[in-house]
Amino acid sequence: MRQSISESYPDALVVPNLTVAGTDSRYYLPLTENVFRFVPIRVDASELAGFHATNERIRVAALGEAVSFYSDLMQNLDAPEL
C-alpha cells in the first residue's frame, strides 16, 4: 500500500489516520483481515466541506488520479515479493 501511495502521490506523507465516518468496509470485515479504509482522492477545503452534502462532487483530475492509483495498487499486489 505504501509503495502504491508513494508512486501515485510522491508529495504525500504516508501515515496512519483515523477514519471517523462510516464506510462500506464493515461489510468486508467478516471476509478478510485486510481491509484498508483509504480513499486516494485529493480534495481542498471547499471540496471537503461538500462531502455528503447537496451537489457532492470531486474534480475529474482527482478521479483520474484515483483510477491510476488503483491500477498501480493491483499491479503492485500481484508483483512477486523481493
LOVEXVO-32807 format. One record per atom (N, C-alpha, C, O): residue number from 1; atom name; x, y, z. Coordinates in steps of 0.001 Angstrom, whole numbers, plus 500000, padded with zeros to 6 digits. Atoms other than C-alpha are relative to their C-alpha. Example, Ala and Ser with C-alpha at 12.3 -4.5 7.8 and 13.67 -1.06 7.14 Angstrom:
LOVEXVO-32807
ATOM,1,N,500890,498810,500000
ATOM,1,CA,512300,495500,507800
ATOM,1,C,500900,501200,500000
ATOM,1,O,501936,501181,500665
ATOM,2,N,499180,498810,499940
ATOM,2,CA,513670,498940,507140
ATOM,2,C,499230,501090,500730
ATOM,2,O,499739,502198,500899
END
This chain:
LOVEXVO-32807
ATOM,1,N,500829,498823,500000
ATOM,1,CA,500000,500000,500000
ATOM,1,C,500881,501251,500000
ATOM,1,O,500656,502183,499227
ATOM,2,N,499094,498844,499925
ATOM,2,CA,502791,502411,500953
ATOM,2,C,500681,500252,498645
ATOM,2,O,500799,501398,498212
ATOM,3,N,499325,499857,501293
ATOM,3,CA,504589,501744,497647
ATOM,3,C,499068,500639,498979
ATOM,3,O,499465,501558,498263
ATOM,4,N,500953,499457,500972
ATOM,4,CA,501481,502449,495586
ATOM,4,C,499660,501452,500294
ATOM,4,O,499543,502262,499374
ATOM,5,N,500282,498607,499639
ATOM,5,CA,500699,505631,497517
ATOM,5,C,501174,500884,499599
ATOM,5,O,500983,501939,498993
ATOM,6,N,498808,499200,500309
ATOM,6,CA,504267,506890,497141
ATOM,6,C,500210,500166,498504
ATOM,6,O,500663,501219,498055
ATOM,7,N,499852,499902,501450
ATOM,7,CA,504301,506128,493420
ATOM,7,C,498958,500942,499398
ATOM,7,O,499274,501727,498504
ATOM,8,N,501072,499192,500571
ATOM,8,CA,500958,507803,492727
ATOM,8,C,499980,501424,500529
ATOM,8,O,499598,502354,499818
ATOM,9,N,500031,498690,499353
ATOM,9,CA,501321,510704,495156
ATOM,9,C,501347,500247,500665
ATOM,9,O,501449,500166,501890
ATOM,10,N,498646,499883,499456
ATOM,10,CA,505062,511369,495582
ATOM,10,C,500151,501084,501066
ATOM,10,O,501072,501014,501880
ATOM,11,N,499909,498930,499003
ATOM,11,CA,504435,514508,497657
ATOM,11,C,499211,499680,501272
ATOM,11,O,499208,500480,502207
ATOM,12,N,500816,500357,498839
ATOM,12,CA,502159,512672,500140
ATOM,12,C,500851,499369,501095
ATOM,12,O,501805,498640,500826
ATOM,13,N,499387,500631,498842
ATOM,13,CA,503257,511705,503617
ATOM,13,C,499113,498820,500381
ATOM,13,O,497927,499005,500656
ATOM,14,N,500787,501205,499711
ATOM,14,CA,502133,508126,504307
ATOM,14,C,500041,499750,501507
ATOM,14,O,501074,499373,502061
ATOM,15,N,500107,500172,498552
ATOM,15,CA,500923,507922,507913
ATOM,15,C,498647,499378,500331
ATOM,15,O,497705,499492,499547
ATOM,16,N,501310,500526,499577
ATOM,16,CA,498156,506122,509813
ATOM,16,C,499024,501152,500241
ATOM,16,O,499434,502266,500568
ATOM,17,N,501024,498985,499823
ATOM,17,CA,494894,508017,510070
ATOM,17,C,498760,499339,500586
ATOM,17,O,498530,498150,500365
ATOM,18,N,501244,500500,499439
ATOM,18,CA,491631,507591,511942
ATOM,18,C,498857,500382,499083
ATOM,18,O,498659,501561,498791
ATOM,19,N,501177,499735,500820
ATOM,19,CA,488560,507253,509750
ATOM,19,C,498803,500061,500935
ATOM,19,O,498425,499054,501534
ATOM,20,N,501095,499834,499051
ATOM,20,CA,485674,508652,511759
ATOM,20,C,498632,499804,499358
ATOM,20,O,497636,499657,500066
ATOM,21,N,501271,500181,500694
ATOM,21,CA,482972,508270,509137
ATOM,21,C,499714,498515,499798
ATOM,21,O,500630,497693,499793
ATOM,22,N,500365,501375,500319
ATOM,22,CA,481072,505081,508454
ATOM,22,C,500370,499698,498558
ATOM,22,O,500196,500542,497679
ATOM,23,N,499639,500400,501363
ATOM,23,CA,482307,503192,505406
ATOM,23,C,499399,498641,499698
ATOM,23,O,498949,497938,500602
ATOM,24,N,500488,501320,500394
ATOM,24,CA,481211,500149,503449
ATOM,24,C,500951,498889,500419
ATOM,24,O,500623,497709,500297
ATOM,25,N,499012,501012,499621
ATOM,25,CA,484323,498395,504740
ATOM,25,C,499464,499048,501068
ATOM,25,O,499934,497915,501170
ATOM,26,N,500538,500878,498947
ATOM,26,CA,482288,496999,507646
ATOM,26,C,499396,498724,499420
ATOM,26,O,499331,497703,500104
ATOM,27,N,500584,501181,500630
ATOM,27,CA,480660,494594,505190
ATOM,27,C,501062,498991,499578
ATOM,27,O,500755,497818,499365
ATOM,28,N,498910,500874,500424
ATOM,28,CA,484060,493161,504221
ATOM,28,C,500761,499390,501172
ATOM,28,O,501506,498427,500990
ATOM,29,N,499259,500492,498840
ATOM,29,CA,485386,492599,507736
ATOM,29,C,499816,498504,500265
ATOM,29,O,500784,497851,500655
ATOM,30,N,500132,501444,499784
ATOM,30,CA,483880,489084,508026
ATOM,30,C,500728,499160,498943
ATOM,30,O,500929,497960,499133
ATOM,31,N,499411,500741,501114
ATOM,31,CA,485588,488128,504752
ATOM,31,C,501520,499984,499997
ATOM,31,O,502129,499056,499463
ATOM,32,N,498546,499886,500070
ATOM,32,CA,489187,489249,505272
ATOM,32,C,500538,500854,501146
ATOM,32,O,499833,501705,501688
ATOM,33,N,499337,499159,499009
ATOM,33,CA,491631,490705,507763
ATOM,33,C,500596,501245,499345
ATOM,33,O,500993,502183,500036
ATOM,34,N,499339,498921,500740
ATOM,34,CA,492947,493036,505057
ATOM,34,C,498984,501002,499454
ATOM,34,O,498683,501000,498260
ATOM,35,N,500914,498940,500399
ATOM,35,CA,490502,495938,504974
ATOM,35,C,500702,501324,500262
ATOM,35,O,501062,501626,501400
ATOM,36,N,499317,498716,499877
ATOM,36,CA,492080,499331,504314
ATOM,36,C,498995,501103,499716
ATOM,36,O,498384,501133,498648
ATOM,37,N,500934,498883,500158
ATOM,37,CA,489972,502432,504800
ATOM,37,C,500787,501183,499434
ATOM,37,O,501260,502053,500166
ATOM,38,N,499148,499031,500677
ATOM,38,CA,491731,504585,502251
ATOM,38,C,499307,500453,498732
ATOM,38,O,498782,499633,497980
ATOM,39,N,500565,499441,501225
ATOM,39,CA,490468,506889,499519
ATOM,39,C,501078,500865,499354
ATOM,39,O,501475,501882,499923
ATOM,40,N,498906,499261,500641
ATOM,40,CA,493115,508105,497057
ATOM,40,C,499511,501192,499183
ATOM,40,O,499725,501252,497973
ATOM,41,N,500539,498840,500706
ATOM,41,CA,491438,511391,496193
ATOM,41,C,500463,501265,500702
ATOM,41,O,500241,501441,501900
ATOM,42,N,499574,498710,499466
ATOM,42,CA,492976,514831,496668
ATOM,42,C,498790,500933,500029
ATOM,42,O,498060,501050,499045
ATOM,43,N,501072,499020,499886
ATOM,43,CA,490493,517396,497937
ATOM,43,C,500540,501251,500687
ATOM,43,O,501460,501178,501502
ATOM,44,N,499645,498771,499284
ATOM,44,CA,490812,521007,499003
ATOM,44,C,498901,500288,501023
ATOM,44,O,497927,499541,501116
ATOM,45,N,500937,499696,498914
ATOM,45,CA,488928,522658,501863
ATOM,45,C,498568,500169,499500
ATOM,45,O,497624,499729,500158
ATOM,46,N,501362,499790,500510
ATOM,46,CA,485969,523669,499700
ATOM,46,C,499353,498682,499585
ATOM,46,O,498147,498506,499758
ATOM,47,N,500549,501303,500383
ATOM,47,CA,485558,520123,498360
ATOM,47,C,499702,499151,501234
ATOM,47,O,498711,498421,501263
ATOM,48,N,500198,500751,498762
ATOM,48,CA,485903,518615,501829
ATOM,48,C,498696,500402,500670
ATOM,48,O,497997,499558,501231
ATOM,49,N,501241,499506,499399
ATOM,49,CA,483032,520775,503045
ATOM,49,C,498765,499449,499291
ATOM,49,O,497680,499418,499871
ATOM,50,N,501137,500502,500763
ATOM,50,CA,480819,519288,500327
ATOM,50,C,499752,498510,500114
ATOM,50,O,498823,497997,499491
ATOM,51,N,500209,501444,499868
ATOM,51,CA,481173,515638,501358
ATOM,51,C,498633,499729,500623
ATOM,51,O,498264,500327,501634
ATOM,52,N,501330,500412,499549
ATOM,52,CA,477744,514056,501819
ATOM,52,C,499036,501184,500086
ATOM,52,O,498129,501198,500918
ATOM,53,N,500876,498830,500039
ATOM,53,CA,476106,517390,501009
ATOM,53,C,499352,500088,498621
ATOM,53,O,499642,499284,497735
ATOM,54,N,500612,499762,501306
ATOM,54,CA,473982,518685,498157
ATOM,54,C,501099,500295,498992
ATOM,54,O,502014,501068,499275
ATOM,55,N,499020,499787,501067
ATOM,55,CA,475975,518585,494918
ATOM,55,C,501381,499440,500339
ATOM,55,O,502389,500003,499912
ATOM,56,N,498711,500615,499672
ATOM,56,CA,478711,516326,496335
ATOM,56,C,500717,499639,498705
ATOM,56,O,500118,499075,497789
ATOM,57,N,499253,500252,501237
ATOM,57,CA,481452,516040,493736
ATOM,57,C,501501,500032,500276
ATOM,57,O,501959,500522,501308
ATOM,58,N,498545,499884,499993
ATOM,58,CA,485156,515644,493052
ATOM,58,C,500422,500452,498613
ATOM,58,O,499670,500328,497646
ATOM,59,N,499484,499546,501292
ATOM,59,CA,487296,517072,490291
ATOM,59,C,500289,498792,499096
ATOM,59,O,500645,497720,499586
ATOM,60,N,499726,501055,500968
ATOM,60,CA,487709,514981,487125
ATOM,60,C,501461,499554,500109
ATOM,60,O,501755,498361,500033
ATOM,61,N,498575,500341,499878
ATOM,61,CA,491502,515149,487532
ATOM,61,C,500247,499125,501224
ATOM,61,O,501054,498197,501169
ATOM,62,N,499833,500797,498786
ATOM,62,CA,491223,513765,491079
ATOM,62,C,499477,498578,499780
ATOM,62,O,500061,497619,500285
ATOM,63,N,500527,501320,500311
ATOM,63,CA,489084,510883,489804
ATOM,63,C,500986,499219,499138
ATOM,63,O,501185,498022,499346
ATOM,64,N,498988,500651,500839
ATOM,64,CA,491700,510127,487136
ATOM,64,C,501184,499521,500820
ATOM,64,O,501701,498429,500583
ATOM,65,N,498901,500414,499117
ATOM,65,CA,494421,510044,489809
ATOM,65,C,499612,498764,500801
ATOM,65,O,500429,497863,500990
ATOM,66,N,500459,501142,499212
ATOM,66,CA,492332,507619,491869
ATOM,66,C,499980,498725,499161
ATOM,66,O,500394,497664,499628
ATOM,67,N,500016,501161,500895
ATOM,67,CA,491820,505286,488913
ATOM,67,C,501421,499507,499748
ATOM,67,O,501678,498304,499768
ATOM,68,N,498597,500356,500212
ATOM,68,CA,495557,505362,488215
ATOM,68,C,500585,499337,501243
ATOM,68,O,501318,498354,501138
ATOM,69,N,499516,500589,498751
ATOM,69,CA,496300,504648,491887
ATOM,69,C,499527,498554,500135
ATOM,69,O,500336,497668,500410
ATOM,70,N,500520,501355,499837
ATOM,70,CA,494012,501595,491997
ATOM,70,C,500600,499042,498979
ATOM,70,O,500831,497874,499292
ATOM,71,N,499340,500828,501004
ATOM,71,CA,495525,500282,488767
ATOM,71,C,501407,499621,500461
ATOM,71,O,501804,498459,500378
ATOM,72,N,498651,500264,499489
ATOM,72,CA,499032,500633,490226
ATOM,72,C,499964,499068,501204
ATOM,72,O,500797,498168,501319
ATOM,73,N,500108,500842,498805
ATOM,73,CA,497927,499070,493525
ATOM,73,C,499781,498540,499605
ATOM,73,O,500429,497647,500152
ATOM,74,N,500260,501386,500418
ATOM,74,CA,496551,495978,491778
ATOM,74,C,501240,499375,499366
ATOM,74,O,501525,498198,499586
ATOM,75,N,498773,500533,500600
ATOM,75,CA,499752,495604,489760
ATOM,75,C,501061,499730,501064
ATOM,75,O,501769,498725,500997
ATOM,76,N,499009,500206,498931
ATOM,76,CA,501916,496025,492876
ATOM,76,C,499635,498803,500881
ATOM,76,O,500519,498082,501343
ATOM,77,N,500420,501143,499179
ATOM,77,CA,499845,493475,494811
ATOM,77,C,500278,498684,499287
ATOM,77,O,500480,497653,499929
ATOM,78,N,499769,501203,500773
ATOM,78,CA,500363,490993,492005
ATOM,78,C,501485,499736,499772
ATOM,78,O,501863,498657,499317
ATOM,79,N,498556,500141,500239
ATOM,79,CA,504131,491569,491853
ATOM,79,C,500605,499017,501003
ATOM,79,O,500201,498988,502165
ATOM,80,N,499340,500912,499062
ATOM,80,CA,506353,488876,493353
ATOM,80,C,500789,500788,501035
ATOM,80,O,501341,501846,500735
ATOM,81,N,499249,499321,498937
ATOM,81,CA,507940,489823,496662
ATOM,81,C,501482,499892,499729
ATOM,81,O,501960,498881,499215
ATOM,82,N,498547,499980,500218
ATOM,82,CA,511604,490789,496525
ATOM,82,C,500706,499287,501113
ATOM,82,O,501934,499198,501108
END
